[in-house]
Amino acid sequence: MTAFNATRRGFLTGAGAIGAGALLSGCVTQTPSASAGKSGGPVTLQSNLSSPQAKTAMQAIVAAFDKRGEARAELNTVASETFRTQLPTYLTSANPPDVYTWYPGSVAESYAEKDLLLGLDDIWEKPELSGYSDALKTLCTSPSSGKKVFVPTSYYWWGMFYRKSNFAKWDVREPRTWDEFLDLCDKLKSKGVAPIGLGAGGDTPWVASAWFDYLDIRVNGATYHRELLAGKHRFDDPEVRKVFDKWDEVRPYFDPDGTAIPFQDATTALLQGRTGMMLIGTFFADAAPKNALDDLDFFQFPIIDPKVPVAEEAPTDGYFASARTKRADEAKELLRYLATAEAQELYLKSSSGTTLPTHPDAKDAGTPLVLKGRKLIEGAADLTQFFNRDSSDALQPTADTALVHYLAKPKEIGSILTTWQRGAQKIWSR
């Protein structure tokens, strides 16, 4: 049973993790004509999976696809933040890359409604995707047009990660409550260790959004959180102020360099024991040395209000294709392969193996860490994706600015939230 089994709660009830009524709405292009379907040459796979292990895994998948002797693919790996900013340019260019790593939700919606994504209904009827859960089918479908525009291949979880050997050396244990979490931070600080790493500097300020997400879903619940990100509440509402009141309790325990270094450097600090723990997604493990993977562990973001249904962040990743591709048939052939259990298991074996496959027959890595992560997701009452996935890439910079400003000058939170609301309103009004 996976987190996408049709009987799961929360996310599985109308795919709630994607947000109120905003899965992949908007129009998608019709399948190109036969004359536009084939154009020779390899299909370009534009990838943002640039960490060493993830890149190696993508190279292995492309090599396996090429060996099938049908269509061929060419991998083009781009640094993640460059990819994010250039994606609109890629999709609107006259000769765009064919297939892209990305994710479903509001971002895919924004491209679908501009007719920039290739319709994929036909490949969803093929054997490779026929066994996918109803929840995943909903997640990858544009509600307004009823067309599928995305192929999901993996999902993962966020948690408070740490090194088991360091916790043992410091004689500390995983907390179960918010108060125990604060006690843990006190103990680590007394030992000269920065309790919490962040990594919201450089080109990864978005990492701070994980703290906003988790505090909001723990204080106000996942439904309120999604409605807030959809513009149904205000960022200067009293409920949001409560989020920062709770953040104030833990903020003194953050690494002083938290907004000065990117998450990759924050990961190094965690692995080297200069920080105690870090709220991060499992993707960070792809940049960790292989010999450190068995020493990694995590605990659930602490419960703050037991009356609030427990939600967890569990983003889905996968692929979509450009509507302007001149190799539509070959692109779909690649997407069909990426949807297979074979391709997903190959990715897991070649990378850190800390993601979970979406194919119902694909086996995950089966490590204690992965089993614990799967249990976390399957035990949640609701699932969210991440700030920009539940809102939009356009709204993300408003969060980046507000949260980094808060961490630098927390006493200015009133004006920060007012400014955040003003910026968000401009996005929602477009």
C-alpha positions in Angstrom: 0.0 0.0 0.0 1.4 3.4 -1.0 0.5 6.8 0.2 -1.4 7.1 -3.1 -3.7 4.2 -2.5 -7.2 5.3 -3.3 -8.4 4.6 0.3 -6.0 7.0 2.0 -7.3 10.0 3.8 -6.8 13.7 3.3 -4.9 14.0 0.1 -6.7 11.0 -1.3 -10.1 12.7 -0.7 -10.2 14.8 -3.8 -6.4 15.0 -3.9 -6.5 17.5 -1.0 -2.8 18.0 -0.8 -2.8 20.1 -4.0 -5.0 22.8 -2.7 -8.6 23.9 -2.8 -9.8 23.5 -6.3 -6.4 24.1 -7.8 -4.9 20.9 -9.1 -4.0 21.5 -12.7 -6.8 23.7 -13.9 -6.6 25.4 -17.3 -6.5 24.3 -20.9 -3.9 22.1 -22.4 -3.1 21.8 -26.0 -4.5 19.1 -28.2 -2.1 16.4 -29.2 0.0 17.7 -32.1 -0.7 16.5 -35.6 1.1 13.5 -36.9 3.3 15.7 -39.0 4.6 17.3 -35.8 4.9 14.1 -33.9 8.3 12.9 -35.3 11.3 15.0 -36.1 14.3 12.7 -35.8 17.1 13.1 -33.3 17.0 12.3 -29.6 14.3 13.7 -27.3 15.8 16.3 -24.9 15.2 15.6 -21.2 15.7 18.8 -19.3 16.6 17.9 -15.7 17.0 20.0 -12.5 18.3 17.0 -10.6 21.8 18.3 -10.4 23.1 16.8 -7.1 25.8 14.1 -7.8 23.8 11.0 -7.0 20.6 12.3 -8.6 22.4 13.2 -11.8 24.1 9.8 -11.9 20.7 8.2 -11.5 19.2 10.2 -14.3 22.1 9.2 -16.6 21.5 5.6 -15.7 17.8 5.9 -16.7 18.6 7.6 -20.0 21.2 4.9 -20.8 18.6 2.2 -20.1 16.0 3.9 -22.2 18.5 4.2 -25.1 19.3 0.5 -25.0 15.7 -0.3 -25.7 16.5 0.5 -29.4 13.5 2.6 -30.1 13.6 6.4 -29.4 16.7 7.9 -27.9 17.0 10.6 -25.2 19.6 13.2 -24.4 20.0 14.4 -20.8 20.6 18.1 -20.2 21.2 18.8 -16.5 20.7 22.4 -15.2 21.3 23.7 -11.7 18.0 23.6 -9.8 17.6 27.3 -9.2 18.6 28.2 -12.7 16.1 25.6 -14.0 13.3 27.1 -11.9 13.9 30.6 -13.2 14.4 29.5 -16.8 11.4 27.1 -17.1 9.0 29.7 -18.5 11.6 30.6 -21.1 12.1 27.0 -22.0 8.4 26.3 -22.5 7.7 29.5 -24.5 10.7 29.2 -26.9 10.3 28.3 -30.5 12.5 25.2 -30.2 12.0 24.1 -26.5 13.5 21.0 -24.7 11.0 18.2 -25.1 10.5 16.7 -21.6 11.1 18.2 -18.1 11.6 17.1 -14.6 9.1 19.1 -12.4 6.0 18.6 -10.4 2.2 18.8 -10.6 0.0 21.3 -8.9 -0.3 25.0 -9.3 2.9 25.5 -11.3 1.9 22.9 -13.9 -1.6 24.6 -13.9 -0.1 27.9 -14.8 1.6 26.4 -17.8 -1.3 24.3 -18.8 -3.7 27.3 -19.0 -1.3 29.0 -21.4 -1.4 25.9 -23.7 2.3 25.1 -23.0 2.0 21.5 -21.8 1.5 18.5 -24.0 -1.7 16.5 -23.5 -0.9 13.0 -22.3 -4.3 11.2 -22.2 -3.2 8.6 -24.7 -0.2 7.4 -22.7 -2.2 7.2 -19.4 -4.2 4.5 -21.2 -1.1 2.4 -21.8 -0.1 -0.5 -19.5 2.7 1.5 -17.9 0.2 3.9 -16.2 -3.0 1.9 -16.1 -2.4 0.7 -12.6 -1.8 4.1 -11.0 -4.1 5.1 -8.3 -7.1 7.3 -8.8 -5.5 9.9 -6.5 -2.5 10.1 -8.8 -4.7 10.3 -11.9 -6.6 13.2 -10.3 -3.3 14.9 -9.4 -2.1 14.8 -13.0 -5.4 15.9 -14.6 -6.5 19.4 -15.6 -10.0 19.7 -14.0 -11.2 22.3 -16.5 -10.2 20.3 -19.6 -10.2 16.8 -18.2 -6.9 16.1 -19.9 -3.8 14.6 -18.2 -0.6 16.7 -18.5 1.8 15.1 -16.0 3.5 11.7 -15.3 4.4 11.2 -11.6 7.3 9.0 -10.7 8.2 9.6 -7.1 7.2 11.3 -3.8 9.1 12.0 -0.7 8.7 13.4 2.8 10.1 16.3 4.9 11.3 15.8 8.5 13.8 16.9 11.1 16.9 15.1 9.9 19.9 14.3 12.1 22.9 12.0 12.3 22.3 9.1 14.7 25.9 9.0 15.8 25.8 12.7 16.7 22.7 12.3 18.8 24.3 9.3 20.6 27.5 11.3 21.2 25.5 14.3 22.6 23.3 11.9 24.6 20.1 13.3 23.2 16.9 11.6 21.9 14.2 12.4 19.4 11.5 14.6 20.9 7.8 13.7 20.7 6.2 17.1 21.7 6.9 20.7 21.2 8.2 21.1 24.7 10.5 18.2 24.3 11.8 19.7 21.1 12.6 23.0 22.9 14.4 21.0 25.6 16.4 19.2 23.0 17.4 22.5 21.5 18.5 23.7 25.0 20.7 20.7 25.5 22.4 21.0 22.1 23.0 24.7 22.6 24.6 24.0 26.0 27.0 21.6 24.3 28.2 24.3 21.9 26.2 23.0 18.9 23.9 25.2 16.8 20.7 23.2 17.3 18.9 23.9 14.0 20.5 24.3 10.6 18.5 26.2 7.9 20.3 27.0 4.6 18.0 29.8 3.4 20.9 31.9 2.0 22.4 32.1 -1.5 19.8 31.0 -4.1 17.8 28.7 -1.7 15.8 31.1 0.5 12.8 29.0 -0.2 14.0 26.5 2.4 12.6 28.8 5.1 9.1 28.2 3.7 9.2 24.7 5.2 9.2 26.2 8.6 6.3 28.4 7.7 4.4 25.5 6.2 4.9 23.1 9.1 4.2 25.7 11.8 1.0 26.8 10.0 -0.3 23.2 9.5 0.5 22.4 13.1 -1.1 25.6 14.5 -4.0 26.3 12.0 -4.3 23.0 10.1 -3.8 22.0 6.5 -7.1 23.2 5.2 -6.4 26.8 6.5 -2.9 26.6 5.1 -4.1 25.7 1.6 -6.8 28.4 1.8 -4.2 31.0 2.9 -2.0 30.1 0.0 -5.0 30.4 -2.4 -5.8 33.9 -1.2 -8.8 33.0 0.9 -7.1 34.4 4.0 -4.7 37.2 4.6 -1.0 36.9 5.6 -1.6 39.6 8.2 -4.5 37.7 9.8 -4.2 37.0 13.6 -4.0 33.2 12.7 -0.8 33.9 10.8 0.6 36.0 13.6 0.2 32.9 15.9 2.5 31.0 13.5 5.3 33.5 14.1 4.6 33.6 17.8 5.4 29.9 17.9 8.4 30.4 15.6 9.7 33.0 18.0 10.0 30.2 20.7 12.5 28.3 18.5 14.1 31.0 16.5 17.0 31.6 19.0 18.1 28.0 18.4 18.7 28.5 14.6 22.2 28.5 13.2 23.4 32.1 13.1 24.5 31.5 9.5 21.1 30.1 8.5 20.2 32.9 6.1 23.8 33.3 4.9 24.4 29.9 3.4 22.4 27.7 0.9 20.9 24.4 2.0 23.8 22.5 0.4 26.2 24.1 2.8 23.8 23.7 5.6 23.7 20.0 4.8 27.5 19.8 5.1 27.3 21.5 8.5 24.7 19.0 9.6 26.8 16.0 8.5 29.9 17.4 10.1 28.1 17.9 13.4 28.3 21.7 13.4 24.5 21.8 13.6 22.2 19.3 15.3 19.3 18.9 13.0 17.6 20.3 10.0 14.0 20.5 8.6 14.6 19.3 5.0 13.2 17.0 2.3 14.9 13.7 1.6 16.4 15.1 -1.6 19.2 16.5 0.5 20.5 13.0 0.9 21.5 12.9 -2.8 24.3 15.3 -1.9 25.4 13.3 1.1 28.3 10.8 0.9 27.0 7.2 0.4 28.8 6.1 3.6 26.7 8.7 5.6 23.3 7.4 4.5 23.0 4.7 7.1 23.7 7.2 9.8 20.8 9.5 8.8 17.6 9.5 10.7 14.7 11.9 11.2 11.8 12.7 13.5 8.3 14.1 12.8 8.0 17.8 13.0 6.7 18.1 16.6 3.0 18.3 17.3 2.0 21.7 18.7 -1.8 21.4 19.2 -3.0 17.8 19.5 -6.5 18.9 18.4 -5.2 19.9 15.0 -5.3 16.9 12.5 -1.8 15.8 11.7 -0.6 16.8 8.2 2.8 16.2 6.6 4.6 17.6 3.6 4.9 14.9 0.9 5.7 16.5 -2.5 5.2 14.5 -5.7 7.8 14.7 -8.5 7.7 13.6 -12.1 7.7 15.0 -15.7 5.7 17.0 -18.2 6.4 17.7 -21.9 6.3 20.8 -24.0 3.3 21.4 -26.2 5.7 22.8 -28.8 7.9 19.7 -29.0 8.7 18.5 -32.6 9.2 15.0 -31.2 5.9 14.4 -29.5 5.8 10.6 -30.2 9.4 10.2 -28.9 8.6 12.4 -25.9 5.6 10.2 -25.0 7.7 7.1 -25.4 10.2 8.4 -22.9 7.4 9.4 -20.5 5.9 5.9 -20.7 9.3 4.4 -19.8 9.8 6.8 -16.9 6.4 5.7 -15.6 7.5 2.0 -15.4 8.5 0.2 -12.2 11.8 -0.6 -14.0 12.8 3.0 -14.4 11.7 4.0 -11.0 13.6 1.2 -9.3 16.7 2.0 -11.4 16.6 5.6 -10.2 16.4 4.5 -6.5 19.3 2.1 -6.9 21.5 4.7 -8.6 20.7 7.6 -6.2 20.4 7.9 -2.4 17.3 5.8 -2.6 15.4 8.0 -0.2 12.3 8.7 -2.4 9.3 6.5 -2.8 8.2 5.3 -6.2 4.7 5.9 -7.6 4.3 2.8 -9.7 2.2 0.3 -7.7 4.6 -2.5 -8.5 7.9 -0.7 -7.9 9.9 -1.6 -4.8 11.4 1.2 -2.6 14.8 0.9 -1.1 13.4 -0.9 1.9 15.9 0.7 4.3 14.9 1.6 7.9 14.9 5.3 6.9 12.6 4.7 3.9 10.2 2.5 5.9 10.0 5.1 8.6 9.3 7.8 6.0 6.6 5.7 4.4 5.0 5.1 7.8 5.0 8.9 8.5 3.2 9.7 5.2 0.7 6.9 5.5 -0.1 7.8 9.1 -1.0 11.4 8.2 -4.5 12.7 8.3 -3.7 15.0 5.4 -0.8 15.8 3.0 0.5 19.1 1.7 3.1 19.6 -1.0 5.2 22.7 -0.3 4.6 26.4 -0.3 5.1 27.1 -4.0 3.5 23.8 -5.0 0.4 24.6 -3.0 0.4 28.2 -4.2 2.6 29.1 -7.2 6.1 29.9 -8.2 5.0 33.5 -8.5 4.0 33.6 -4.8 7.2 32.0 -3.6 9.4 35.1 -3.8 7.0 37.0 -1.5 7.5 34.2 1.1 11.3 34.3 0.6 11.4 38.0 1.2 9.1 38.0 4.2 10.7 35.0 6.0 14.3 36.0 5.5 13.3 39.5 6.8 11.6 38.0 9.8 14.6 35.9 10.7 16.8 39.0 10.5 14.5 41.4 12.3 11.8 39.4 14.1 10.5 42.5 15.9 9.3 43.9 12.6 6.9 41.1 12.1 3.8 43.4 11.9 5.1 45.4 9.0 6.6 42.3 7.4 3.2 40.6 7.3 1.5 43.7 6.0 4.1 43.9 3.2 3.7 40.2 2.5 0.0 40.5 2.1 0.4 43.5 -0.3 2.8 41.5 -2.5 0.7 38.4 -2.4 -2.5 40.3 -3.3 -0.8 41.5 -6.5 -0.1 37.9 -7.5 -3.6 36.7 -6.7 -5.1 39.6 -8.6 -3.4 38.8 -11.9 
